[in-house]
Amino acid sequence: MGNNLVPRTVFSEVASHLKEKEITIITGARQVGKTTLLFQLKDFLLERKIAKENEIKIFNLDLITDLELFASQKEFVNYLKAEIEGVKRLYLFIDEAQRIKNPGLFFKGIYDLGWPVKLVLTGSSSLEIKAKFTEPLTGRKQLFHLYPFSFKEFITGTSSSLLKLLAAKKLSSYHVNQILEKLFEYLIYGGYPRVVMEKNRNRKLQILKEIFSSYIEKDIVGFLKIREALNYSKLVTLLASQIGQLVNVAEISNTLEMKQETIHGYLRVLEQTFVCQTIKPFFRNKRKELTKMPKIYFWDTGLRNFALEAFRSYELREDRGALLENFVFTELARHAEERIKYWRTKDRSEVDFVIEFPSGEVVPIEVKAQKLKKPEFRRSFINFLTRYQPAKALVVNLGLQTKVKIKNTQVFFVYPFQLDLLLPKLK
C-alpha cells in the first residue's frame, strides 16, 4: 500500500472546505504528505464528479518550470483568463506557495478578482506563512495543519488488519501485545509517510537523514539565513535528549556556549518549522505553582531519534518513558494543542499533562511506561486530584485497562493507542 492510499485524518475537513470561496492553506513540515494530500483532493473532486480533469491544475513551486508561471501576477492573470473560459470552477492546487515573491499580495489580487477560481495552497513553514501570507489574506483564508502520520494512520498504512482493534472497548492480552509491538516500532522510526511505508531498516534511516538534511538546508540555511547551522543542529541534538523535561535556557547556554537570546530565537524557529513544541505550566496558585520554564517535545520521534542516532528497540532503551510521554503529547496535541499544559509545584509535585478546557474543566494525565497489573498512582497525581477535584483523569500505561473512583474523580487507566478515540469524548 502506498502512502497515497492512507486516508489522512484532516482530509475530510479540507475536502469539505473545497466548496468554500476562501483560500485553503495547508501547512506542515517537509515531507509529511502535503503533496500527496493535494492529489488525494484531486481524486476526490474527480470521483465525486465535482470537477473535470481540465478544471484541476496542480503546480509544484519547488520546480523552476512551474514557478516561472508565477513570476508575474499580470501574466498569471492572463493564464487564468484562458483557463476559466468555459469551466464552471477552476481548482488551483499550488504546492510550496511561499516560493512566490510576496505570495500574500499575489493571491489576494487573484482572490479579489472574484473569478470562479478556488485556491488551495501548501507551505512548509509557519514562519513563511506568517511572514508572507497572514496580513494580506486576512478574512480570505482558512488554515489546516498536516502532521506526520498519527498512530492510527500508521496502523492503516502498515497493519490495516489491526485497525478495527483500536476502537475495541475490551481487548485480549494477545491483541494488546500485537498493537504495542507496532506502537514500539512507531516510537522508534516515527510517522513521516516515506519512512513508515519503507520496510528496509537501513533505508528508513537514510530517508530520515534526507528529511533532516533538507530541513537544515532549505528552511534553516535557505529561508531563515541562519549562518550557524552547526550550532543549530547541536541545539536540536541536545533538546532531543531532553524531551519531557524543563527547558532551562541558562543551562543550555552554558553547555553549548551560545547566547541565551540566540537559543530563544532558535527555539521559536523549531516550533514554527514544526520540529519541536513547548508546553507551558498549568497553575491556579502563582505563589506555589508557577514556574516559567516550558517542557519540550518533538512532533516526530523518528526525527528525534535520528538527532541522537539512537535506534535500538524500545524494550532495550533507557529513554522508554520519555518516548512514550512524547507519543502521548503528539496524540493530545492533534486534538487540543493550545490547551495542553503540565503541572509542577515548587515542592516538585508534578503531573505530566493537564488539559484545560474553555469551560474551566481540567483533565490530568499521567504516563507510565510500565505494564501495570493493578491501579497505581504517584503521590503527585493524588495531590493534584485532591487540590482540583477534576471529574476525569487518565493514567496511560502498557498493561491495564480499567477505571477507579478516587473521591469525586473517575480515573481511567488506558493504553496509549486509545487516546485518539477517548480524548474527543472528554470535551
PyMOL commands that set and color helices and strands:
alter all, ss='L'
color gray80, all
select helices_A, chain A and resi 3-5+11-17+34-47+53-55+64-70+73-83+97-99+103-112+126-132+151-158+160-166+173-189+193-197+201-223+229-240+249-256+260-272+286-289+301-308+314-316+320-339+379-388+416-426
alter helices_A, ss='H'
color red, helices_A
select strands_A, chain A and resi 23-27+56-60+90-95+117-123+141-145+276-281+295-298+340-344+350-356+362-367+392-396+402-406+409-414
alter strands_A, ss='S'
color yellow, strands_A
deselect
rebuild
show_as cartoon
